[in-house]
Amino acid sequence: MIGGRLQIIKECEVETVDKQELKDIIKDRYGRIARGEVAFCCPTCGPTTTDQCLAVGYSAEDLRLVPESAILGVGCGNPTALADLKAGETVLDLGAGAGIDVFLAAHKVGEQGRVIGVDMTADMVSRGRQLAEQHGYRHVAFHLGDAEHLPVEAATVDVVISNCVINLTLDKLASFKEVHRVLRPGGRILIADLVTAGELPPEVRASAAAWADCLAGAMEKEAYLETIRLAGFSEVAVVSESSYEAPGMAEGLRGKILSVKVRGIKGPEAEE
Ligand SMILES: C[S@@+](CC[C@H](N)C(=O)[O-])C[C@H]1O[C@@H](n2cnc3c(N)ncnc32)[C@H](O)[C@@H]1O
């Protein structure tokens, strides 16, 4: 990215787009998914939504627990399985989509707890709100907002989870700093995301479509972990990692995309 602008391939032509244009492309992609106009986000997705969810770590029981329309098959992990959520905790799901992880977290924290889903795509937020209302999840809220400017008060959240979202953000450090800001001292993160191992082909890095597919914006693994530390987190560690392969994935990408689940802690003495 040079001076806030990116060389990007849009509609098969190399163009220079600014950050807002790229965000609009991402919102358009996920808006169409939220409205049910297209089934999946990525060529990395499996043949059915259920297959894709089982492949990234959800159990059949998890999928039975949540409203069916919250399951879009666009995640790359199951953060609630690894976040050690406890009754009464306040959880923020960053880039919540239609709320699969919001609803799973809601079951784990119970009615004494609270779960907030934030997403920058208006149709995702509407779909999540509608499902919460229809299925009686009274301790759940969905807010429209950007990872770089979270619509959440400082030091009010116990756990931030996220599933295949930070790779889509344009400023990863700003996003992790926001996550740090909203956590209480001693709070924790459990982030599922795609990162890279080795150089991606330049035509992939330069593709707006590949960015929206969760690929072009993915950071190299060590740089990603360092970004989380730079945002103020300690005890940053990869809890689990696997190669991310999918039918139809370009040959030049094989073995270079990793699905990681990362934890970290906001130190008890952390200052805002
Ligand atoms: C791959 S989908 C994952 C959705 C959800 N976490 C799931 O697993 O079903 C990525 C989501 O992140 C949202 N998103 C992308 N960039 C964002 C940003 N900068 N701030 C907030 N949400 C963002 C998109 O609108 C989309 O709903």
The ligand as an SDF file (V2000), in Angstrom:
LIG
                    3D

 27 29  0  0  0  0  0  0  0  0999 V2000
  -15.3230  -14.2700    6.1770 C   0  0  0  0  0  0  0  0  0  0  0  0
  -16.6840  -13.4390    6.8960 S   0  0  0  0  0  0  0  0  0  0  0  0
  -16.7640  -14.2050    8.5080 C   0  0  0  0  0  0  0  0  0  0  0  0
  -18.0890  -13.9340    9.2070 C   0  0  0  0  0  0  0  0  0  0  0  0
  -18.2450  -14.6400   10.5720 C   0  0  0  0  0  0  0  0  0  0  0  0
  -17.1410  -14.3470   11.4370 N   0  0  0  0  0  0  0  0  0  0  0  0
  -18.3930  -16.1290   10.3680 C   0  0  0  0  0  0  0  0  0  0  0  0
  -17.4610  -16.8710   10.7050 O   0  0  0  0  0  0  0  0  0  0  0  0
  -19.4590  -16.5520    9.8700 O   0  0  0  0  0  0  0  0  0  0  0  0
  -15.9660  -11.8540    7.2800 C   0  0  0  0  0  0  0  0  0  0  0  0
  -16.9050  -10.8340    7.9210 C   0  0  0  0  0  0  0  0  0  0  0  0
  -16.1120   -9.7410    8.3750 O   0  0  0  0  0  0  0  0  0  0  0  0
  -16.7570   -8.5260    8.0700 C   0  0  0  0  0  0  0  0  0  0  0  0
  -15.7080   -7.4930    7.9680 N   0  0  0  0  0  0  0  0  0  0  0  0
  -14.7380   -7.3890    7.0380 C   0  0  0  0  0  0  0  0  0  0  0  0
  -13.9550   -6.3390    7.2910 N   0  0  0  0  0  0  0  0  0  0  0  0
  -14.4240   -5.7710    8.4260 C   0  0  0  0  0  0  0  0  0  0  0  0
  -14.0360   -4.6380    9.1900 C   0  0  0  0  0  0  0  0  0  0  0  0
  -13.0010   -3.8650    8.8200 N   0  0  0  0  0  0  0  0  0  0  0  0
  -14.7540   -4.3290   10.2940 N   0  0  0  0  0  0  0  0  0  0  0  0
  -15.8310   -5.0890   10.6560 C   0  0  0  0  0  0  0  0  0  0  0  0
  -16.2490   -6.1660    9.9670 N   0  0  0  0  0  0  0  0  0  0  0  0
  -15.5460   -6.5130    8.8610 C   0  0  0  0  0  0  0  0  0  0  0  0
  -17.4910   -8.8070    6.7750 C   0  0  0  0  0  0  0  0  0  0  0  0
  -18.5560   -7.9040    6.5820 O   0  0  0  0  0  0  0  0  0  0  0  0
  -17.9430  -10.2490    6.9780 C   0  0  0  0  0  0  0  0  0  0  0  0
  -19.2190  -10.3190    7.5520 O   0  0  0  0  0  0  0  0  0  0  0  0
  1  2  1  0
  2  3  1  0
  2 10  1  0
  3  4  1  0
  4  5  1  0
  5  6  1  0
  5  7  1  0
  7  8  2  0
  7  9  1  0
 10 11  1  0
 11 12  1  0
 11 26  1  0
 12 13  1  0
 13 14  1  0
 13 24  1  0
 14 15  1  0
 14 23  1  0
 15 16  2  0
 16 17  1  0
 17 18  1  0
 17 23  2  0
 18 19  1  0
 18 20  2  0
 20 21  1  0
 21 22  2  0
 22 23  1  0
 24 25  1  0
 24 26  1  0
 26 27  1  0
M  CHG  2   2   1   9  -1
M  END
$$$$
